[in-house]
Structures are given as C-alpha cells and as structure tokens.
Amino acid sequence: MCGTCGCGSPDGHISIQKPGADLHDHNHHHDHTHDEHTHQHSHHEHNHDHDHSHSHSHDHSHVHVKKTVIEVQQDILQHNDLMASRNRGFFEAKELYVINLVSSPGSGKTSILERTLIDLKDQLDFAVIEGDQQTLQDANRIDAINVPVIQINTGKGCHLESDMVHDAVKQLAPKDGSVLMIENVGNLVCPSMFDLGERKRVVIISTTEGEDKPLKYPDMFLSSDICIINKIDLLPYLDFDLNKLKSYALQVNPKLEFFEVSATKGEGMETWYEWLKKEQSNLKQKSQI
C-alpha cells in the first residue's frame, strides 16, 4: 500500500512476468465503509435542526485515525529503504548501472528507452524492468528488440517498490556489467518517495506538458539526478518556454542536469548516449580499483 495516496493491492496481487502472456484488466471500485456508515467521498452536507432532543452516539476519533496512517506510512517507507539498500549492494556486486526512469503518462518514456536500446545495444549490455498497473505492452516492445526484459504489474499500485524490483531482478538475471533500465509506473507523485536502489533517477518531461510541472510536482524533480526534456521537435508548434521550464526545475533542484531530445526524430539523443556510456565506463573503472 502506498503511504502517499493509500493505493495498493490488499490481496497482494503483484505479478512479475516475462513477455508471452496477456494480463487481465480489472475494474476497481473503492467504497470505504466505517462500521455501519458508508462514505462515498462526496462531501455531504448535514442539515440538522438541532432542537437538542437527540444525540449522536457514534464517536469518530479522527486524531487517532490520522496517527495510525502516519505510522503505517513510516513503516512502509522504512521497509522500502531497507530493501533498497539490499538492492544497491547487489547491483554494486554485479556492477550493474541502474537507472530509474520516471515521468507522467504520455511523456515518451518508453519511446526514449526503446530508441536508446536500438541505438546502443551493440555497444552496451542492457536489461529492462517494465512497471505498469496492467498489460505486457511495453515489455513486448522491448522484447521485440531482443533485449532481456521482465514486466512488473502493480495492480492497484501506482509505483514500483524495492522488493518488487528485487524479485524481478532475480528472475531477469541480468549479465554482470549491464545497464539495468527500470521504467517506473507513469506517475509524478508516488514514485518520488520510493528508492529502488538505483544509481540515477531520470525524470522525463515532454514539451506538451507545460513548463510548470517542476513546481507542481517538486518532490519528483528534487529526488531526480537527470531531467530529459522530450519532444523538442514540437517546440515550433507549442506555446512552451524551454528556459522557463529549466528555471523552475533548477529552483527545485539546482543540481539537475538536462538533456533536450526528440525520441521520434533522434534530435539530442547522441548527447544522452555519450553521457550513458561515460557513466557506465566510470562505474566499471571504480569497481576495478
């Protein structure tokens, strides 16, 4: 369960699969029932004419409920951080350069990953973990490139967690010295809280989303190391200020490094590739010292 929004799968329905089988879609309905009172989360007004002839015997202790939620959130994040440390140690032992790709839906995250793999798979060894609530669609796209890939479907969950990644990596068994790309669930809120043990977190934003995303979702940009700005080929057709986006992002995180790319046209991708190859090379050199 997510400590931020309460999402999750109470029955523990998390699936990890390799391409070759379709998953089922589920319609989820959330009605929260407290004792005999069913709340539909529409702010209902109480128009009571209080003549003091009746009394309410049900006593809701909202302070106690809030305290319980905070404790649950802390437990979840502490467990996740512990598992992330375990992942980090494993990644270092296997000399894996691990990147956590995060973005909102529709930013072009999968397109950037797909093009990177096509252009660099003969120069670097890659392995991929795909994260989505349902379907194997993205994993199938990566599998078609002949890159090792495994899919994590989170069900009701809105983000990947470190223990999910641990289980997926064991099944994926990436080659030592590989670049492991983790494509997180499309969401700019909850994934920011969950360390997966990655070496770098890369947030992707497209020019079609607006310049103010870093201000609206500051935790994601604060926790990221790299910001890839995608769809720059559309700039002539959009009311979008690239410098303003960078300025907002740097207000949140002055250490962010930017790459301006077009995954469909290939613009700027070479600069991203050079950075990736240099980072992997530096990691190998450090491990040999």
N, C-alpha and C positions, 0 to 999 in steps of 0.2 A: 504493500500500500504506500502511496506517495504521501510524504509528510507535508507537502505543499497544498495539494488540492484534494487529497483523500481518494484519488483514483487507485485502482489496483484490482487484483483478482482474488477475492476472498477464498475461492476454492483452489488457489494456487495454479491456475491454468496458464502456465507459461510453456510454450512449445519451442523446441530447437530442432530445425530440420534442414537437411540438405535438399537442393533443388530436385524436383521429380515428382512432387505430390502437392496438390492444391489443398488449401485450408478452407474451413467453413467460416462464413461471416456470421456474426452474432448481433442481434439487436438487444441493446442493454437498456433497461428501464430502472431508474433509481427512485424509489419511493421510500423515504425514511420513516419508520414507524417507532414512535416512543410510547410505550405502554399501550393505551387504547386510543392514542391520538395520532392520526396520520397527517403529516405535514407535506404539502405538495410544493413547498418553497415558492409560493406566490404570496406576497406579503398581504395577508388577510387582515382586514380591519376589525376590531372588536368594538361594536357599538353597544355597550352595556349601559342601560339606565340604572344606575346604582341607587336603589332605594334601601340599601343596607339590610335587605331581607334575605339575602343569600350569601353564601361564602364559597370560595374556591378551595377545595381540599387538596388539589394536586399542586405540589410544590416543586418547581423546576430549579435546581441549583446550577445555574449556568456557569458560575465561577468554577465549580468542581469539574464540569464537562470541559471547560477550556484548559484547565490544568492537566487533565488526562490526555487531551490531544497534544499538548506541548511535550509531555513525557513520551508519548508514542513516537512523535517526530524525532526527538533526540535519540531514541533507541534505534530507529531506522537508519538515521544518518551515521551514528557511531558504528553500527554493524557494517554499513556500506563502506565506510572509510577503512575499517579493519580489513575487509575483503579486497579493497582497492590496493592496500599495501601488499597484500599477498600477491595480487596480480602483478604489481610493479616489480616485485622481486623475481617472479617467474619470467617476466618479459626481459629483465636485465640478464638473467641467466641464459636465456635463449637468444640474446642480442636482437630482440625484436624492437623495431622502431614503430611505436603505436600512436596512431592519430585518431582522435575522436572528432568526427565531423558532425556539426550541429547546425540547425537552421530551422526556419519556419517552413511549412509545406509550400512547394512551388518555387523555391529559390533556385533550383537547378543543382541541388546537392548530388543527386545520383548521376546527372549528366556530367558534372565535373569529375566525379570518381570514375565513371565509365571511360571518358576520354583520356584521363591520366593513365589508367591501366592499359588501354590500347596503345598509347604512345610510348610507355615506359616498360612494359612487361618483358621486353627483350634485354633491358638494362638492369632492372631490379626484380627481385623476387617479391611477389605480393601475395597476401591473403586478406580476405574480406569477411567481416561480420556485418550482416544487414539487420537493422532493427525496424520493425513496423508492428502496428497493432494486429494486422491480419495480412494474409496473402504471401505468396512467394515471388511476386512480380519482379521486385528489384533484384533478388537473389538469382532469378532466372536470367536477367540481363547480364549479370556479372559472370554467371556460369557459361553463357554463350561466348564469352571472351576467353574461355579456358583458364580462368583464374580460380584457385580454391576459394570457396565461399560457403557460408552457412547462414541460415536465417533464424533470427530470434523473433517470435511473435509474442507480444506482451499482453494480448487480450485487451483488457480494460486499461492496462497501464499506459502511461504517457511518456515513458522514458526507459532507457536501459539502466540496469544496476550492475554493480561489480560482480556479484555472484552469478548473474546470468552470463556475463562475459567469460567468467572463469569456466563455467560448464561448456560454453560454446567453443572456447579455445581448446579444451581437452578433446572435443570431437573433431575440430578442424585440423589440429596438429600441424601448425604452420612450420615451414622449414626454418631452421636457425638462420638468423641474419635477415629475415624477411621484413618488409614493411607491412604492418598489420593495420588496415584501414577499418575503422568501426563507424558505420553510418548509423547515427542515432535516430530515434523516432523524431519526426518533424514537429518541433515544439521549441519555442524560445524561453520557456519558463522553467519547467521542472528539471530538464537535463542539466541545467546550470548548477544544481545542488549536488549532483551525484558524480563523484570521482570514479572513473573506471580503471584507474591505474595507468592511464595514457601518458605519453611523453609530451604531446602537444594537443591542445584543443583548438580546433579551427572552426570559427563561426562563418557561415556563408550568408550573405545578404544580396539580393538582386536589386537592380535599379528600378524595378517595377513595384517595389515595396514601400518606397518613401524614405526620406533622409532621417526621419525621427525615430527609427527602430532602436538605436542605441540608448536613447533617452527613455523610451517606453519599456525596454527590457534590459535595464542596466546590468543585472546580475550575470546575464549570459556574456555580455561583452567584457565585463570586468574579469570573468573567470577564463576568458579565451586568450590565447597567445597570438593567433593569426586571424585576420579578417580578410576573407576573399570576397570581393565585390564582383558579382556575376552579371551577365547580360549588358556589358558596356556597349555592345553593338547597337543597343536600342536608345542610347542617350540622345541622338538627334531627334527622336520622336517623343521624348518624355519631358515633362516639367520636373526635372530632377537635378539637384545641385550636388555634384560629387564631392566638392570641397566641404560643403556643409555637413554631409554625412561623416566625412573623416573628422571634422572638427568636433561633432557631437560624440563620436566614438572615443576620441582622444580625451575628451572631458571625463569620460567614464573610466578609461584605461589608457594612460599616457604611453604605455609600453607596447601597445598593439602595433603589429606590422601588417601592412596592407599589400594585397595583390589584386590588380584590376584585370579581369578576364572576361572572355566570352567562350563558354563551353561549346557552343554550336559553331562559331566561326574560327575558334582557335586563337583569337587575339589574347596576348598576355600569358598564355599557358606555358610558354617556354621559360619565362621567369619563375613561375611556380615550380616547374620541373627542376630547374637548376637549384633552387632552394632545397627541394626534397632530396635530391641526390647528394647535395653537400651535407645535409643533416644526417643522412644515413651513413655517409662516409666518416663523419666526425664521431658518430657513435661507435663504429667498428674500431676506429683508432684508439678511442678511450678504453675500450674493452681489452685491447691488446697490451695496454700499459701495465 
